[in-house]
Structures are given as structure tokens and as C-alpha cells.
Amino acid sequence: MTKTAPSPKKYTLWSFYDSNNQQHKYILSLCMQFGWSKAHKVTGKQVANLGALDKWLRGVHKIGQSPIKKPLQDMSTTELSKVITALENMVFKKNC
């Protein structure tokens, strides 16, 4: 019997989010409050910069790293809460 390779994840960005998850939406809001935003290509509206969030989640962003190093989609509610607390602290420190 031959082994089959594990199926690849359906997302490549660690910042890939579920639009029905309130914690994910709050994380995107915190990113925008922190300044991680950019203009949407089609609408021109400001949206969260998923690239900056992705780098931070992976621990390779120049300003620091996430307390939980895994994709948003793979995080538990408790892990998402830790990420939210870290982002809230970053926003608070930036605005002081």
C-alpha cells in the first residue's frame, strides 16, 4: 500500500479569515486601527492589509510577532483571544 501526500491547505496566507467569525472580523478591525490598511483594488475603500497581518502571525514582521504562530483558520477561540489582546495592546501603545 502506498502512502498519499497530505492534501494541501486551501489557503496560503496565515491571515486568511472567515467572514462569519466575529473574532476574525475584530482582528481585521484592529489591524486597520493599527495602520495596517490599504486601498481595495476595485472599490478603492480602505481594507485591512492581510500581508502585514500574515507577516506578524508568522513572526517575520519588523515590529514583532504574534503570540500564537499559526494560521487564523487553525486557531482555537482561546488562541484568537490571545492574538486579539496582543493587537489591542499594539493599538493602545500606538495611540498613547
N, CA, C and O atoms as a MOPAC input file, in Angstrom:
PM7 MOZYME 1SCF
protein

 N      0.83700 1    -1.17600 1     0.00000 1
 C      0.00000 1     0.00000 1     0.00000 1
 C      0.89000 1     1.25200 1     0.00000 1
 O      1.84200 1     1.33600 1     0.77600 1
 N      0.58800 1     2.20100 1    -0.85000 1
 C      1.40400 1     3.41200 1    -0.93000 1
 C      0.77700 1     4.52700 1    -0.10300 1
 O     -0.44000 1     4.62700 1     0.05600 1
 N      1.66700 1     5.34900 1     0.40700 1
 C      1.20200 1     6.49600 1     1.18000 1
 C      0.86600 1     7.63700 1     0.22900 1
 O      1.57500 1     7.87600 1    -0.74900 1
 N     -0.20600 1     8.32800 1     0.52500 1
 C     -0.53400 1     9.50900 1    -0.27100 1
 C     -0.11100 1    10.74100 1     0.50500 1
 O     -0.14700 1    10.76700 1     1.73500 1
 N      0.28900 1    11.75500 1    -0.23400 1
 C      0.72300 1    13.00200 1     0.39300 1
 C     -0.48900 1    13.68000 1     1.03700 1
 O     -1.60700 1    13.57500 1     0.53300 1
 N     -0.25900 1    14.37500 1     2.15100 1
 C     -1.37700 1    15.08700 1     2.76800 1
 C     -1.90500 1    16.16200 1     1.82000 1
 O     -1.14600 1    16.78200 1     1.07600 1
 N     -3.21100 1    16.36800 1     1.86300 1
 C     -3.79800 1    17.36500 1     0.97400 1
 C     -3.34900 1    18.75900 1     1.40300 1
 O     -3.25900 1    19.04500 1     2.59700 1
 N     -3.06900 1    19.61800 1     0.43800 1
 C     -2.60300 1    20.96800 1     0.77300 1
 C     -3.73500 1    21.78700 1     1.37500 1
 O     -4.91000 1    21.55600 1     1.08900 1
 N     -3.36000 1    22.74900 1     2.21800 1
 C     -4.35100 1    23.64700 1     2.81000 1
 C     -4.97200 1    24.47600 1     1.70400 1
 O     -4.33200 1    24.73700 1     0.68500 1
 N     -6.21300 1    24.89200 1     1.89700 1
 C     -6.88800 1    25.66700 1     0.87000 1
 C     -6.53000 1    27.14700 1     0.92900 1
 O     -7.04200 1    27.94100 1     0.14000 1
 N     -5.65400 1    27.52300 1     1.85900 1
 C     -5.22900 1    28.91300 1     1.95900 1
 C     -3.71700 1    28.96700 1     2.07000 1
 O     -3.09500 1    28.05000 1     2.60600 1
 N     -3.13200 1    30.02900 1     1.56900 1
 C     -1.69600 1    30.19000 1     1.66300 1
 C     -1.32600 1    31.28000 1     2.65900 1
 O     -0.28100 1    31.20000 1     3.30400 1
 N     -2.17000 1    32.29200 1     2.79000 1
 C     -1.92300 1    33.33400 1     3.77400 1
 C     -2.38000 1    32.86900 1     5.14800 1
 O     -3.46200 1    32.29700 1     5.28300 1
 N     -1.57300 1    33.10800 1     6.15700 1
 C     -1.99100 1    32.78900 1     7.51300 1
 C     -3.09100 1    33.73300 1     7.95400 1
 O     -3.80800 1    33.44900 1     8.91400 1
 N     -3.23000 1    34.85000 1     7.26400 1
 C     -4.24700 1    35.83500 1     7.61800 1
 C     -5.58100 1    35.57400 1     6.91400 1
 O     -6.50300 1    36.38100 1     7.03000 1
 N     -5.69500 1    34.46500 1     6.18900 1
 C     -6.96800 1    34.11700 1     5.54900 1
 C     -8.00900 1    33.95600 1     6.65100 1
 O     -7.79800 1    33.20400 1     7.60200 1
 N     -9.11800 1    34.65100 1     6.52500 1
 C    -10.09200 1    34.72000 1     7.61100 1
 C    -11.46300 1    34.22300 1     7.17900 1
 O    -11.75400 1    34.07700 1     5.99200 1
 N    -12.29100 1    33.96900 1     8.17900 1
 C    -13.67500 1    33.56000 1     7.97500 1
 C    -14.54000 1    34.78800 1     8.24600 1
 O    -14.57100 1    35.28900 1     9.37000 1
 N    -15.23700 1    35.27000 1     7.22900 1
 C    -16.03100 1    36.49000 1     7.37600 1
 C    -17.23700 1    36.30600 1     8.30200 1
 O    -17.87900 1    37.28900 1     8.67100 1
 N    -17.55100 1    35.07600 1     8.67900 1
 C    -18.64100 1    34.81700 1     9.61700 1
 C    -18.15900 1    34.71600 1    11.06200 1
 O    -18.97000 1    34.59500 1    11.98000 1
 N    -16.84800 1    34.76600 1    11.26600 1
 C    -16.26400 1    34.64500 1    12.60100 1
 C    -16.04500 1    36.05200 1    13.17400 1
 O    -15.27800 1    36.84200 1    12.62200 1
 N    -16.72300 1    36.35400 1    14.28100 1
 C    -16.64600 1    37.69100 1    14.88200 1
 C    -15.23600 1    38.02500 1    15.35700 1
 O    -14.81600 1    39.17800 1    15.26600 1
 N    -14.50100 1    37.04100 1    15.85900 1
 C    -13.13100 1    37.29100 1    16.30300 1
 C    -12.24300 1    37.65100 1    15.11600 1
 O    -11.39700 1    38.53800 1    15.23000 1
 N    -12.41600 1    36.98600 1    13.99600 1
 C    -11.63100 1    37.29900 1    12.80600 1
 C    -11.92700 1    38.72000 1    12.33800 1
 O    -11.01400 1    39.46300 1    11.97900 1
 N    -13.20600 1    39.09700 1    12.34400 1
 C    -13.56800 1    40.45000 1    11.91300 1
 C    -12.98300 1    41.50100 1    12.85600 1
 O    -12.55600 1    42.56600 1    12.40900 1
 N    -12.96200 1    41.20800 1    14.14700 1
 C    -12.38400 1    42.14800 1    15.10800 1
 C    -10.88100 1    42.27500 1    14.89600 1
 O    -10.33400 1    43.37000 1    15.02400 1
 N    -10.20900 1    41.18300 1    14.57600 1
 C     -8.77400 1    41.22600 1    14.28400 1
 C     -8.51200 1    42.12900 1    13.07900 1
 O     -7.56500 1    42.91500 1    13.08800 1
 N     -9.34300 1    42.02000 1    12.04600 1
 C     -9.18100 1    42.88900 1    10.87600 1
 C     -9.39600 1    44.35500 1    11.25800 1
 O     -8.68600 1    45.23500 1    10.77100 1
 N    -10.35900 1    44.61300 1    12.11600 1
 C    -10.61800 1    45.97000 1    12.59700 1
 C     -9.40700 1    46.51200 1    13.35600 1
 O     -9.01500 1    47.66300 1    13.16300 1
 N     -8.82200 1    45.69300 1    14.20700 1
 C     -7.63600 1    46.11700 1    14.96600 1
 C     -6.46100 1    46.39200 1    14.04100 1
 O     -5.68100 1    47.31400 1    14.28100 1
 N     -6.33100 1    45.60000 1    12.99100 1
 C     -5.26000 1    45.83600 1    12.01600 1
 C     -5.41500 1    47.22400 1    11.38900 1
 O     -4.44300 1    47.96600 1    11.24800 1
 N     -6.63400 1    47.55300 1    11.02100 1
 C     -6.88000 1    48.85800 1    10.41100 1
 C     -6.62300 1    49.97800 1    11.42200 1
 O     -6.07100 1    51.01600 1    11.05700 1
 N     -7.01100 1    49.78800 1    12.67700 1
 C     -6.76200 1    50.79800 1    13.70600 1
 C     -5.26400 1    50.98400 1    13.94200 1
 O     -4.81000 1    52.08200 1    14.26200 1
 N     -4.50800 1    49.90900 1    13.78300 1
 C     -3.06000 1    49.97700 1    13.97000 1
 C     -2.36700 1    50.65000 1    12.78800 1
 O     -1.23400 1    51.11500 1    12.90500 1
 N     -3.05300 1    50.69600 1    11.65600 1
 C     -2.45200 1    51.30800 1    10.46900 1
 C     -2.12800 1    50.31800 1     9.37400 1
 O     -1.56400 1    50.68900 1     8.34500 1
 N     -2.47600 1    49.07100 1     9.58200 1
 C     -2.26400 1    48.05100 1     8.56100 1
 C     -3.47800 1    48.03000 1     7.64500 1
 O     -4.33800 1    47.15600 1     7.75500 1
 N     -3.53700 1    48.99600 1     6.74600 1
 C     -4.64700 1    49.06400 1     5.80000 1
 C     -4.12600 1    49.51100 1     4.45100 1
 O     -3.02400 1    50.04800 1     4.33500 1
 N     -4.93300 1    49.28200 1     3.44100 1
 C     -4.59900 1    49.69700 1     2.08800 1
 C     -5.89000 1    49.86200 1     1.30800 1
 O     -6.94800 1    49.39400 1     1.72800 1
 N     -5.79400 1    50.52800 1     0.17200 1
 C     -6.97000 1    50.73200 1    -0.66300 1
 C     -7.28400 1    49.44900 1    -1.43200 1
 O     -6.39000 1    48.82000 1    -1.99900 1
 N     -8.55500 1    49.07300 1    -1.44400 1
 C     -9.00300 1    47.90500 1    -2.19900 1
 C     -8.83300 1    48.19600 1    -3.68900 1
 O     -9.13700 1    49.30000 1    -4.14100 1
 N     -8.35000 1    47.21600 1    -4.45300 1
 C     -8.07900 1    47.41100 1    -5.88500 1
 C     -9.30800 1    47.80500 1    -6.68000 1
 O     -9.20500 1    48.61400 1    -7.60300 1
 N    -10.46100 1    47.26000 1    -6.35000 1
 C    -11.67000 1    47.50200 1    -7.13500 1
 C    -12.48800 1    48.67300 1    -6.58500 1
 O    -12.85800 1    49.58500 1    -7.32400 1
 N    -12.76400 1    48.63600 1    -5.28700 1
 C    -13.65600 1    49.64300 1    -4.70900 1
 C    -12.94100 1    50.91600 1    -4.27000 1
 O    -13.55900 1    51.97800 1    -4.19000 1
 N    -11.65900 1    50.82200 1    -3.98900 1
 C    -10.91400 1    51.97300 1    -3.50700 1
 C    -11.08500 1    52.21800 1    -2.01200 1
 O    -10.44200 1    53.11000 1    -1.45900 1
 N    -11.93900 1    51.44300 1    -1.35200 1
 C    -12.15500 1    51.59000 1     0.08800 1
 C    -10.95800 1    51.03000 1     0.85400 1
 O    -10.25100 1    50.14800 1     0.36600 1
 N    -10.74300 1    51.55600 1     2.06100 1
 C     -9.66600 1    51.05600 1     2.90800 1
 C    -10.05700 1    49.69500 1     3.47900 1
 O    -11.15200 1    49.52600 1     4.01500 1
 N     -9.15600 1    48.73900 1     3.35900 1
 C     -9.35100 1    47.38900 1     3.90400 1
 C     -8.09500 1    46.99800 1     4.67100 1
 O     -7.03700 1    47.60100 1     4.49500 1
 N     -8.21900 1    45.99400 1     5.51400 1
 C     -7.06900 1    45.51500 1     6.28400 1
 C     -6.00300 1    44.95700 1     5.34200 1
 O     -6.31700 1    44.28900 1     4.35700 1
 N     -4.75400 1    45.23700 1     5.65600 1
 C     -3.62800 1    44.73000 1     4.87400 1
 C     -3.30500 1    43.31800 1     5.37100 1
 O     -2.64300 1    43.14500 1     6.39400 1
 N     -3.78000 1    42.32000 1     4.63700 1
 C     -3.59100 1    40.93300 1     5.04400 1
 C     -2.12900 1    40.50900 1     4.96700 1
 O     -1.71000 1    39.60300 1     5.68700 1
 N     -1.35600 1    41.14900 1     4.10900 1
 C      0.07000 1    40.82900 1     4.00800 1
 C      0.81000 1    41.18400 1     5.28900 1
 O      1.64000 1    40.40800 1     5.76200 1
 N      0.51100 1    42.35600 1     5.85500 1
 C      1.15200 1    42.76800 1     7.10400 1
 C      0.72500 1    41.84900 1     8.24900 1
 O      1.55300 1    41.44300 1     9.06500 1
 N     -0.56600 1    41.52200 1     8.30500 1
 C     -1.05900 1    40.61200 1     9.33900 1
 C     -0.42000 1    39.23500 1     9.18800 1
 O     -0.05900 1    38.60500 1    10.18200 1
 N     -0.27900 1    38.76900 1     7.95100 1
 C      0.33500 1    37.46900 1     7.68800 1
 C      1.76800 1    37.42700 1     8.21200 1
 O      2.16700 1    36.46800 1     8.87300 1
 N      2.53900 1    38.47200 1     7.91400 1
 C      3.93800 1    38.53000 1     8.38500 1
 C      4.00300 1    38.52700 1     9.90200 1
 O      4.86100 1    37.86700 1    10.48900 1
 N      3.09800 1    39.26500 1    10.54100 1
 C      3.08500 1    39.34000 1    12.00000 1
 C      2.71800 1    37.97700 1    12.59700 1
 O      3.33100 1    37.54100 1    13.57100 1
 N      1.72700 1    37.31000 1    12.01600 1
 C      1.32600 1    35.98700 1    12.51200 1
 C      2.46100 1    34.97300 1    12.36800 1
 O      2.62400 1    34.10200 1    13.22200 1
 N      3.24000 1    35.07800 1    11.30000 1
 C      4.35400 1    34.15000 1    11.06300 1
 C      5.58400 1    34.48400 1    11.90500 1
 O      6.49000 1    33.66300 1    12.04600 1
 N      5.60800 1    35.70600 1    12.46700 1
 C      6.74300 1    36.11100 1    13.29000 1
 C      7.88000 1    36.72400 1    12.50400 1
 O      9.01200 1    36.75300 1    12.98500 1
 N      7.60700 1    37.21900 1    11.29400 1
 C      8.67500 1    37.80100 1    10.47500 1
 C      8.46500 1    39.29300 1    10.20700 1
 O      9.15900 1    39.86500 1     9.36600 1
 N      7.53000 1    39.92700 1    10.89700 1
 C      7.27000 1    41.34900 1    10.69900 1
 C      8.32200 1    42.14100 1    11.46100 1
 O      8.78800 1    41.70800 1    12.51500 1
 N      8.69400 1    43.29400 1    10.93200 1
 C      9.75100 1    44.09900 1    11.54800 1
 C      9.37000 1    44.64900 1    12.92300 1
 O     10.25700 1    44.99100 1    13.70500 1
 N      8.06700 1    44.74200 1    13.24100 1
 C      7.66600 1    45.31100 1    14.52100 1
 C      7.46800 1    44.27400 1    15.61400 1
 O      7.28400 1    44.64100 1    16.77400 1
 N      7.49900 1    43.02300 1    15.28700 1
 C      7.30300 1    41.99600 1    16.30000 1
 C      6.58200 1    40.78900 1    15.75000 1
 O      6.56400 1    40.54600 1    14.54300 1
 N      5.98700 1    40.03600 1    16.66100 1
 C      5.35100 1    38.80400 1    16.23500 1
 C      4.13700 1    38.47500 1    17.08900 1
 O      3.97400 1    38.98400 1    18.19800 1
 N      3.31700 1    37.63800 1    16.55800 1
 C      2.10900 1    37.17800 1    17.22300 1
 C      2.46700 1    36.22400 1    18.36400 1
 O      3.45800 1    35.49900 1    18.27800 1
 N      1.66400 1    36.22200 1    19.43000 1
 C      1.91800 1    35.25200 1    20.49800 1
 C      1.58500 1    33.82200 1    20.08500 1
 O      2.06000 1    32.87100 1    20.70600 1
 N      0.77600 1    33.66300 1    19.04600 1
 C      0.40600 1    32.33500 1    18.53000 1
 C      0.85600 1    32.27900 1    17.07400 1
 O      0.40500 1    33.07800 1    16.25300 1
 N      1.72500 1    31.35900 1    16.75600 1
 C      2.25100 1    31.26400 1    15.38900 1
 C      1.56700 1    30.13600 1    14.62900 1
 O      2.09700 1    29.03200 1    14.51100 1
 N      0.38400 1    30.43700 1    14.12100 1
 C     -0.34700 1    29.51600 1    13.26700 1
 C     -1.39000 1    30.30700 1    12.50500 1
 O     -1.72700 1    31.41800 1    12.91400 1
 N     -1.91400 1    29.77200 1    11.40900 1
 C     -2.92400 1    30.47800 1    10.61700 1
 C     -4.19500 1    30.76700 1    11.42900 1
 O     -4.57300 1    29.98500 1    12.30200 1
 N     -4.84200 1    31.89100 1    11.13200 1
 C     -6.08900 1    32.25300 1    11.80900 1
 C     -7.10400 1    31.12300 1    11.75900 1
 O     -7.76700 1    30.83600 1    12.75600 1
 N     -7.22900 1    30.48200 1    10.60300 1
 C     -8.22300 1    29.41900 1    10.42400 1
 C     -7.96000 1    28.21700 1    11.33100 1
 O     -8.88200 1    27.45800 1    11.63100 1
 N     -6.71700 1    28.03600 1    11.76800 1
 C     -6.36400 1    26.88000 1    12.60200 1
 C     -6.38900 1    27.19500 1    14.09600 1
 O     -6.16900 1    26.30400 1    14.91700 1
 N     -6.65400 1    28.45600 1    14.46100 1
 C     -6.61700 1    28.85400 1    15.86700 1
 C     -7.93200 1    28.54300 1    16.57300 1
 O     -9.01600 1    28.61700 1    15.99300 1
 N     -7.79100 1    28.19300 1    17.84500 1
 C     -8.96700 1    27.99800 1    18.69200 1
 C     -9.46300 1    29.36400 1    19.17100 1
 O     -8.80600 1    30.38100 1    18.95200 1
 N    -10.60500 1    29.37600 1    19.81300 1
 C    -11.15600 1    30.61300 1    20.35800 1
 C    -10.19400 1    31.23500 1    21.36800 1
 O    -10.01000 1    32.45200 1    21.38300 1
 N     -9.59100 1    30.41400 1    22.19800 1
 C     -8.63800 1    30.89500 1    23.20300 1
 C     -7.40900 1    31.50100 1    22.54000 1
 O     -6.93100 1    32.55200 1    22.96600 1
 N     -6.89500 1    30.85200 1    21.50300 1
 C     -5.72100 1    31.37300 1    20.79400 1
 C     -6.05200 1    32.68600 1    20.10000 1
 O     -5.23900 1    33.61100 1    20.10300 1
 N     -7.23600 1    32.77600 1    19.50700 1
 C     -7.65300 1    34.02300 1    18.87200 1
 C     -7.74500 1    35.14300 1    19.90100 1
 O     -7.40800 1    36.28800 1    19.59900 1
 N     -8.19500 1    34.82900 1    21.10900 1
 C     -8.27400 1    35.83700 1    22.16900 1
 C     -6.89700 1    36.38300 1    22.51800 1
 O     -6.75100 1    37.57700 1    22.77900 1
 N     -5.88700 1    35.52000 1    22.52600 1
 C     -4.51800 1    35.96900 1    22.80600 1
 C     -4.02300 1    36.89200 1    21.70200 1
 O     -3.36700 1    37.89600 1    21.97900 1
 N     -4.33200 1    36.56000 1    20.45400 1
 C     -3.93900 1    37.40800 1    19.32000 1
 C     -4.64700 1    38.76300 1    19.41900 1
 O     -4.03800 1    39.80600 1    19.18200 1
 N     -5.92700 1    38.73900 1    19.76800 1
 C     -6.69800 1    39.97700 1    19.91100 1
 C     -6.09500 1    40.85700 1    21.00200 1
 O     -5.95200 1    42.06500 1    20.81200 1
 N     -5.74200 1    40.26900 1    22.13400 1
 C     -5.14500 1    41.03600 1    23.22800 1
 C     -3.83100 1    41.67800 1    22.79200 1
 O     -3.56900 1    42.83800 1    23.11200 1
 N     -3.01900 1    40.93900 1    22.07300 1
 C     -1.74700 1    41.48500 1    21.58500 1
 C     -1.98500 1    42.65400 1    20.63300 1
 O     -1.30900 1    43.67800 1    20.73000 1
 N     -2.93900 1    42.51000 1    19.71600 1
 C     -3.24300 1    43.59400 1    18.77800 1
 C     -3.84200 1    44.79900 1    19.49700 1
 O     -3.51900 1    45.94000 1    19.16400 1
 N     -4.71000 1    44.55800 1    20.47700 1
 C     -5.27800 1    45.67000 1    21.25300 1
 C     -4.17300 1    46.44500 1    21.95600 1
 O     -4.20600 1    47.67500 1    21.99000 1
 N     -3.19600 1    45.74100 1    22.51600 1
 C     -2.06400 1    46.40000 1    23.17700 1
 C     -1.24200 1    47.21000 1    22.19000 1
 O     -0.78700 1    48.30800 1    22.51200 1
 N     -1.04800 1    46.68100 1    20.99400 1
 C     -0.29800 1    47.40800 1    19.97600 1
 C     -1.02200 1    48.69700 1    19.58100 1
 O     -0.39800 1    49.75000 1    19.44600 1
 N     -2.34100 1    48.60900 1    19.39700 1
 C     -3.14500 1    49.79400 1    19.04400 1
 C     -3.09900 1    50.80700 1    20.17900 1
 O     -2.94400 1    52.00400 1    19.93600 1
 N     -3.23300 1    50.33400 1    21.42600 1
 C     -3.21200 1    51.22800 1    22.57000 1
 C     -1.88400 1    51.96600 1    22.66100 1
 O     -1.86400 1    53.18100 1    22.85200 1
 N     -0.76200 1    51.23600 1    22.52500 1
 C      0.56600 1    51.84900 1    22.61800 1
 C      0.79600 1    52.84300 1    21.48800 1
 O      1.44100 1    53.87300 1    21.68500 1
 N      0.27500 1    52.53900 1    20.31000 1
 C      0.45000 1    53.43900 1    19.17000 1
 C     -0.30500 1    54.75100 1    19.39100 1
 O      0.15800 1    55.81300 1    18.97600 1
 N     -1.46000 1    54.67500 1    20.04100 1
 C     -2.30800 1    55.84800 1    20.21100 1
 C     -2.01500 1    56.63700 1    21.48700 1
 O     -2.63900 1    57.67100 1    21.72500 1
 N     -1.08400 1    56.16800 1    22.30500 1
 C     -0.74400 1    56.90100 1    23.54200 1
 C      0.27800 1    57.97600 1    23.28900 1
 O      0.67300 1    58.68300 1    24.21600 1

